[in-house]
């Protein structure tokens, strides 16, 4: 996935490049894993477990998109 300078992104008026399903699922997985760590540090074990399950699903979707 493309990375842009802090706070910048694309100049206004230019279309955003399309995000592939694989990139979207990978990014979602990274976010979910970060949220899981936060939940665990706060003692929110059920929430951490559910976020972990969602991260597994996102990995599955990423792997599926990569195979096609």
Secondary structure in CASP SS format (residue, H / E / C, confidence):
PFRMAT SS
TARGET T0000
AUTHOR 0000-0000-0000
METHOD secondary structure of the structure
MODEL  1
X C 1.00
X C 1.00
X C 1.00
X C 1.00
X C 1.00
X C 1.00
X C 1.00
X C 1.00
X C 1.00
X C 1.00
X C 1.00
X C 1.00
X C 1.00
X C 1.00
X C 1.00
X C 1.00
X C 1.00
X C 1.00
X C 1.00
X C 1.00
X H 1.00
X H 1.00
X H 1.00
X H 1.00
X H 1.00
X H 1.00
X H 1.00
X H 1.00
X H 1.00
X H 1.00
X H 1.00
X H 1.00
X H 1.00
X H 1.00
X H 1.00
X H 1.00
X H 1.00
X H 1.00
X H 1.00
X H 1.00
X H 1.00
X C 1.00
X C 1.00
X C 1.00
X H 1.00
X H 1.00
X H 1.00
X H 1.00
X H 1.00
X H 1.00
X H 1.00
X H 1.00
X H 1.00
X H 1.00
X H 1.00
X H 1.00
X H 1.00
X H 1.00
X H 1.00
X H 1.00
X H 1.00
X H 1.00
X H 1.00
X H 1.00
X H 1.00
X H 1.00
X H 1.00
X C 1.00
END
